[in-house]
Amino acid sequence: MESFKRYAVGSERVKQIRCLALGSPSQDAPALYQLAFLRQVADHLQTTEVSLHDPAFNDTDIAFITGLGYSVSEEDPYKEVPHTFYFLPHAPLGLTETILSEYKPEMFMANDIKIHGERKTKVEMYEKYPTIALAANSVAKACPKVEAGVPVKSTPVDDGFETVKKKPRKRTNKNLYVEPKIEYDYTQCFFKTCSMTRYSEIEGPWGNSFSDLALHIFE
C-alpha cells in the first residue's frame, strides 16, 4: 500500500473506484487479498463510491462486498464520471483494451501492461489491442532495459572448480523471424505517455496475489 501512496500521482482527484475481474473472494484467496487492498485504496482516497462486477461473484461474495458499503453492478455507474480509478487485477486483454479505449482512465491498476501481451507479437498486439500496444510502447521507451519480474542473477562462488562449457553449434538463421518495425500512431489516442510502477509489496502471506500488478498513469 505504501508504494501506491508514493506513486499514485494525481490520486487526490479520484472520487470513485471501479473494480472488474476480481474473482470470487469467498472461493479464491488472491481475490480476497486484492479486495482487502482495494479497501485500503478506497480509505486512502477517502471515498466510499466503489463499484465492482465479476460474473464469478456468488451470493456470499455479493453480501460481503455490499456489507463493506460498496455496490455490485454490471453497468459501470462511473463511465461518464471523470477521475475514476480502475482496478482490474485479473482482466484479460480484451477487457483491458475496452477500458482503455472507451473509458480513457487517467489511472488504473492492472497486470503489467508491458508483459501482459508478451505471448503475442507486437504486430498482433497493435492490430488487435492497439491502445494496450501504445501504452506498452510508451512504457518500454521510458525504461527499455528494465524487465519487470526478471530476477537479478547472483555471482557464483569460486569453489576451485572450473566449469567446462560446450561450444555452441553454429545454427543457420534462414528461418529466423524478424518482426517488422511498427509506426506507433498516438494522434487519436487519449494519452501521449504512460508511466508504470510495479507493485513492490509482493512478499507476504498473500503469496503471488500482487506479483504482476502495476500502477499505470496516463497523461
DRENPADREN-103986 format. One line per field, with one value per residue (C-alpha): residue number from 1; residue in three letters; z, x, y. Coordinates in nm, 4 decimals. Example, Ala and Ser with C-alpha at 12.3 -4.5 7.8 and 13.67 -1.06 7.14 Angstrom:
<recs>
k: [1,2]
r: [ALA,SER]
c3: [0.7800,0.7140]
c1: [1.2300,1.3670]
c2: [-0.4500,-0.1060]
</recs>
This chain:
<recs>
k: [1,2,3,4,5,6,7,8,9,10,11,12,13,14,15,16,17,18,19,20,21,22,23,24,25,26,27,28,29,30,31,32,33,34,35,36,37,38,39,40,41,42,43,44,45,46,47,48,49,50,51,52,53,54,55,56,57,58,59,60,61,62,63,64,65,66,67,68,69,70,71,72,73,74,75,76,77,78,79,80,81,82,83,84,85,86,87,88,89,90,91,92,93,94,95,96,97,98,99,100,101,102,103,104,105,106,107,108,109,110,111,112,113,114,115,116,117,118,119,120,121,122,123,124,125,126,127,128,129,130,131,132,133,134,135,136,137,138,139,140,141,142,143,144,145,146,147,148,149,150,151,152,153,154,155,156,157,158,159,160,161,162,163,164,165,166,167,168,169,170,171,172,173,174,175,176,177,178,179,180,181,182,183,184,185,186,187,188,189,190,191,192,193,194,195,196,197,198,199,200,201,202,203,204,205,206,207,208,209,210,211,212,213,214,215,216,217,218,219]
r: [MET,GLU,SER,PHE,LYS,ARG,TYR,ALA,VAL,GLY,SER,GLU,ARG,VAL,LYS,GLN,ILE,ARG,CYS,LEU,ALA,LEU,GLY,SER,PRO,SER,GLN,ASP,ALA,PRO,ALA,LEU,TYR,GLN,LEU,ALA,PHE,LEU,ARG,GLN,VAL,ALA,ASP,HIS,LEU,GLN,THR,THR,GLU,VAL,SER,LEU,HIS,ASP,PRO,ALA,PHE,ASN,ASP,THR,ASP,ILE,ALA,PHE,ILE,THR,GLY,LEU,GLY,TYR,SER,VAL,SER,GLU,GLU,ASP,PRO,TYR,LYS,GLU,VAL,PRO,HIS,THR,PHE,TYR,PHE,LEU,PRO,HIS,ALA,PRO,LEU,GLY,LEU,THR,GLU,THR,ILE,LEU,SER,GLU,TYR,LYS,PRO,GLU,MET,PHE,MET,ALA,ASN,ASP,ILE,LYS,ILE,HIS,GLY,GLU,ARG,LYS,THR,LYS,VAL,GLU,MET,TYR,GLU,LYS,TYR,PRO,THR,ILE,ALA,LEU,ALA,ALA,ASN,SER,VAL,ALA,LYS,ALA,CYS,PRO,LYS,VAL,GLU,ALA,GLY,VAL,PRO,VAL,LYS,SER,THR,PRO,VAL,ASP,ASP,GLY,PHE,GLU,THR,VAL,LYS,LYS,LYS,PRO,ARG,LYS,ARG,THR,ASN,LYS,ASN,LEU,TYR,VAL,GLU,PRO,LYS,ILE,GLU,TYR,ASP,TYR,THR,GLN,CYS,PHE,PHE,LYS,THR,CYS,SER,MET,THR,ARG,TYR,SER,GLU,ILE,GLU,GLY,PRO,TRP,GLY,ASN,SER,PHE,SER,ASP,LEU,ALA,LEU,HIS,ILE,PHE,GLU]
c3: [0.0000,0.0709,-0.2876,-0.4106,-0.1915,-0.3142,-0.6873,-0.7327,-0.8588,-0.9019,-0.6894,-0.4864,-0.7807,-0.7678,-0.6106,-0.7258,-0.7952,-1.0418,-0.9938,-1.2558,-1.2905,-0.9202,-0.8910,-0.6042,-0.2608,-0.0902,-0.3220,-0.4117,-0.1598,-0.4010,-0.4755,-0.1027,-0.0577,-0.3592,-0.2167,0.1080,-0.0946,-0.2714,0.0684,0.1655,-0.1589,-0.1004,0.2542,0.1280,-0.1353,0.1252,-0.0923,-0.0442,-0.4099,-0.5089,-0.7663,-0.8517,-1.1070,-1.1879,-1.3206,-1.0704,-0.7738,-0.5795,-0.3195,-0.0397,-0.2305,-0.3065,0.0561,0.1797,-0.0732,-0.0142,0.3582,0.3063,0.1717,-0.1938,-0.4843,-0.7223,-1.0697,-1.4212,-1.5559,-1.4802,-1.2817,-1.3336,-1.7108,-1.7717,-1.4496,-1.4771,-1.2441,-1.1849,-1.0641,-1.2341,-1.0602,-1.2878,-1.1128,-1.3447,-1.6576,-1.9931,-2.2843,-2.4376,-2.1217,-2.0622,-2.4194,-2.3733,-2.0513,-2.2046,-2.5394,-2.4225,-2.0642,-2.1011,-1.7382,-1.6025,-1.3668,-1.3384,-1.1672,-1.3606,-1.4994,-1.6010,-1.9439,-2.0781,-2.0288,-2.0386,-2.4091,-2.4411,-2.5792,-2.8932,-3.1409,-3.1289,-3.4667,-3.3381,-3.0298,-3.2298,-3.4723,-3.2136,-2.8977,-3.0248,-2.7048,-2.4961,-2.7575,-2.7485,-2.3692,-2.3649,-2.6223,-2.4137,-2.1040,-2.2998,-2.4301,-2.0775,-1.9337,-2.2249,-2.0151,-1.7287,-1.7484,-1.4612,-1.2731,-1.4011,-1.1047,-1.0965,-1.1290,-0.8417,-0.8941,-0.8383,-0.5559,-0.6675,-0.5346,-0.7203,-0.9931,-1.3496,-1.5460,-1.8927,-2.1360,-2.4655,-2.7683,-2.9165,-3.2507,-3.5398,-3.6498,-3.9685,-3.9227,-4.2593,-4.0926,-3.8203,-3.7828,-3.7814,-3.6529,-3.8767,-3.7411,-3.6174,-3.6588,-3.3422,-3.4016,-3.0939,-3.2793,-3.1983,-2.8583,-2.5353,-2.3869,-2.5055,-2.2366,-1.9968,-1.6849,-1.4892,-1.1456,-1.0481,-0.7129,-0.4880,-0.1748,-0.3222,-0.0381,0.2456,0.3368,0.0225,-0.1938,-0.5622,-0.5307,-0.6426,-0.8399,-1.1798,-1.0701,-1.1707,-1.1366,-1.4721,-1.5095,-1.8427,-1.9409]
c1: [0.0000,0.2900,0.4101,0.0639,0.0626,0.4105,0.3479,-0.0241,0.0331,-0.2945,-0.4891,-0.6299,-0.8644,-1.0082,-1.3530,-1.4751,-1.3351,-1.4476,-1.3188,-1.3548,-1.2225,-1.1517,-1.2567,-1.4529,-1.3257,-1.5042,-1.3508,-1.0125,-0.7536,-0.5792,-0.9156,-0.9742,-0.6314,-0.6938,-1.0301,-0.8529,-0.6071,-0.8985,-1.0435,-0.7125,-0.7053,-1.0619,-0.9736,-0.6634,-0.8686,-1.1366,-1.4162,-1.6989,-1.8005,-1.6795,-1.8471,-1.7482,-1.8510,-1.7388,-1.9510,-1.7639,-1.9319,-2.1660,-2.4266,-2.1686,-1.9362,-2.2141,-2.3314,-1.9770,-1.8983,-2.2230,-2.1604,-1.8455,-2.0646,-1.9765,-2.2091,-2.2136,-2.3284,-2.2700,-2.3294,-2.0497,-2.2042,-1.8902,-1.8456,-1.9205,-1.7564,-1.4005,-1.1152,-1.2302,-0.9674,-0.9946,-0.8727,-0.8504,-0.6432,-0.7258,-0.8538,-0.7942,-0.6542,-0.9958,-1.1395,-0.8254,-0.8418,-1.2097,-1.1441,-0.8536,-1.0133,-1.3685,-1.3300,-0.9953,-0.8808,-0.6169,-0.5023,-0.5589,-0.4052,-0.3889,-0.1461,0.1879,0.0951,0.4445,0.4291,0.0519,0.0557,0.4037,0.2707,0.1702,0.3904,0.3976,0.2261,-0.0572,-0.0953,-0.1071,-0.3631,-0.5958,-0.5303,-0.3963,-0.4411,-0.2586,0.0184,0.0555,0.0736,0.3243,0.5403,0.5363,0.6447,0.9144,1.0631,1.0743,1.2579,1.3934,1.6398,1.4076,1.2157,0.9690,0.9707,1.3113,1.5391,1.8985,2.1425,2.3868,2.7620,2.8608,3.1016,3.4508,3.4905,3.8117,3.6414,3.6160,3.3006,3.3616,3.1245,3.0278,3.0878,2.7580,2.6747,2.6516,2.2955,2.1599,1.9088,1.7407,1.4021,1.4610,1.1557,1.2332,0.9455,0.8688,0.9120,0.5865,0.4997,0.3017,0.0444,-0.0694,-0.2669,-0.6071,-0.5042,-0.6328,-0.2818,0.0652,0.2637,0.2059,0.4163,0.4105,0.5212,0.5168,0.3549,0.6549,0.4973,0.4734,0.6211,0.3927,0.1144,-0.0705,0.1701,0.1504,-0.1692,0.0113,0.3051,0.2040,0.0101,0.1275,0.0000,-0.0376,-0.0764,-0.1808,-0.1044]
c2: [0.0000,0.2361,0.2029,0.3023,0.6121,0.7039,0.6758,0.7471,1.0993,1.2839,1.0377,1.3263,1.3919,1.0395,1.0233,0.6819,0.3347,0.0702,-0.2849,-0.5587,-0.9145,-0.9549,-1.3169,-1.4698,-1.3561,-1.6450,-1.9048,-1.7581,-1.6335,-1.3912,-1.2285,-1.1788,-1.0171,-0.7953,-0.6907,-0.6003,-0.3913,-0.2244,-0.1351,0.0273,0.2240,0.3454,0.4505,0.6323,0.8137,0.8841,0.7517,0.5047,0.5329,0.1866,-0.0367,-0.3945,-0.6539,-1.0056,-1.2937,-1.5117,-1.3404,-1.5695,-1.4742,-1.4842,-1.2507,-1.0041,-0.9987,-0.9425,-0.6691,-0.4805,-0.5177,-0.3106,-0.0332,-0.0953,-0.1678,-0.4638,-0.3674,-0.4963,-0.1474,0.0970,0.3841,0.5944,0.5591,0.9265,1.0451,1.1829,1.0851,0.7270,0.4802,0.1402,-0.1750,-0.4811,-0.7490,-1.0418,-0.8673,-1.0392,-0.8403,-0.7748,-0.6199,-0.4145,-0.2798,-0.1883,0.0015,0.1925,0.2748,0.3518,0.4739,0.6542,0.6335,0.8685,0.5967,0.2251,-0.0745,-0.3984,-0.6524,-0.5019,-0.3689,-0.4256,-0.8025,-0.8601,-0.9410,-1.0860,-1.4158,-1.2296,-1.0468,-0.6690,-0.6613,-0.8815,-0.6646,-0.3415,-0.4827,-0.6384,-0.4339,-0.1001,0.1002,-0.1601,-0.1687,0.2100,0.2091,-0.0778,0.1002,0.4180,0.2257,0.0380,0.3633,0.5044,0.2007,-0.0095,-0.2087,-0.2955,-0.6215,-0.6433,-0.9695,-1.0869,-1.1641,-1.0402,-1.3274,-1.3566,-1.4061,-1.7722,-1.8540,-1.9653,-2.3207,-2.4001,-2.5985,-2.4862,-2.5492,-2.6841,-2.5236,-2.6765,-2.4649,-2.3574,-2.5070,-2.2740,-2.2553,-2.1208,-1.8415,-1.8726,-1.9120,-1.6539,-1.4333,-1.0636,-0.8559,-0.5592,-0.2108,-0.0624,0.3032,0.3717,0.6450,0.8402,1.1087,0.9543,0.8180,0.9717,0.9796,1.0749,0.8976,0.6099,0.5693,0.2455,0.1323,-0.2345,-0.3079,-0.3714,-0.5208,-0.8701,-1.0752,-1.1800,-1.4203,-1.3081,-1.5093,-1.4169,-1.2136,-0.8971,-1.0377,-0.8928,-0.5861,-0.2417,0.1133,0.2894,0.6660,0.8182,1.1748]
</recs>
